[in-house]
Amino acid sequence: MLIAETETVDLSTPTGPMRSYIVRPAANGRYPGVVLYTEIYQVTEPVRRIAAFLAGHRFVVLIPEVYHELEPLGTVLNYDQPDTDRGNQH
């Protein structure tokens, strides 16, 4: 199944907007949904690949930025020691 492009949405929360990404199958229709909770590095390329894989198997995938209260919207931490420490502090 083909995958539609990822849609970016900012969800309203009591503590401010939470950036989230929606990945869905390209074919029109109703599909079950999955919330893909990320690792401490936020929405990295491996997380995006997992979402694409799930969308390719007919799931709509929502990926929220889990540190929306602590980091600027769109922040992706690097796989290095400083950002690992930073993510673990949250």
C-alpha positions as CSV (number, residue, x, y, z in Angstrom):
1,M,0.0,0.0,0.0
2,L,1.2,3.5,-0.8
3,I,1.7,6.0,2.1
4,A,0.3,9.5,1.9
5,E,2.5,12.3,3.0
6,T,2.9,13.1,6.7
7,E,0.6,15.8,8.0
8,T,1.8,18.1,10.8
9,V,-0.7,19.2,13.4
10,D,-0.3,21.3,16.5
11,L,-2.7,19.9,19.1
12,S,-3.9,22.2,21.8
13,T,-3.0,21.2,25.4
14,P,-3.4,23.0,28.8
15,T,0.3,23.7,28.7
16,G,0.6,24.9,25.1
17,P,0.7,23.3,21.6
18,M,1.9,19.8,21.1
19,R,3.4,19.2,17.6
20,S,2.2,15.9,16.2
21,Y,2.6,14.1,12.9
22,I,-0.1,12.0,11.2
23,V,1.0,9.3,8.7
24,R,-1.8,7.5,6.8
25,P,-2.3,5.1,4.0
26,A,-2.8,6.9,0.6
27,A,-6.0,5.0,-0.3
28,N,-9.2,6.6,0.9
29,G,-11.0,4.7,3.6
30,R,-11.3,4.2,7.3
31,Y,-8.4,2.6,9.1
32,P,-7.5,1.8,12.7
33,G,-5.3,4.3,14.5
34,V,-2.1,3.9,16.5
35,V,-0.3,6.4,18.7
36,L,3.4,5.9,18.3
37,Y,5.1,7.1,21.5
38,T,8.7,8.1,20.7
39,E,11.9,7.5,22.4
40,I,13.8,10.2,24.3
41,Y,15.1,11.7,21.0
42,Q,11.6,12.7,19.8
43,V,10.5,12.2,16.2
44,T,13.7,10.8,14.6
45,E,14.1,9.1,11.2
46,P,13.8,5.6,12.7
47,V,10.5,6.6,14.3
48,R,9.3,8.0,11.0
49,R,10.3,4.8,9.3
50,I,8.2,2.8,11.8
51,A,5.3,5.1,11.2
52,A,5.6,4.6,7.4
53,F,5.8,0.8,7.9
54,L,2.6,0.9,10.0
55,A,0.8,3.2,7.5
56,G,1.8,0.8,4.8
57,H,0.0,-1.9,6.7
58,R,-3.2,0.1,6.8
59,F,-2.9,2.0,10.1
60,V,-3.2,5.8,10.6
61,V,-0.3,6.7,12.9
62,L,-0.1,9.7,15.2
63,I,3.3,10.6,16.5
64,P,3.3,13.3,19.3
65,E,6.3,15.2,20.4
66,V,6.6,13.9,23.9
67,Y,8.6,16.9,25.2
68,H,6.3,19.6,23.9
69,E,6.3,21.3,27.4
70,L,10.1,21.3,27.6
71,E,11.5,21.8,24.1
72,P,10.6,24.1,21.2
73,L,8.2,22.6,18.6
74,G,10.0,20.4,16.1
75,T,13.0,19.6,18.3
76,V,14.8,16.4,17.4
77,L,17.6,15.3,19.7
78,N,20.8,13.8,18.3
79,Y,22.0,10.3,19.1
80,D,25.0,11.6,21.1
81,Q,25.9,11.8,24.7
82,P,24.9,15.5,25.3
83,D,21.4,15.0,23.8
84,T,21.0,11.6,25.5
85,D,21.7,13.3,28.8
86,R,19.3,16.1,27.9
87,G,16.5,13.7,27.0
88,N,17.0,11.7,30.2
89,Q,16.7,14.9,32.2
90,H,13.2,15.3,31.0
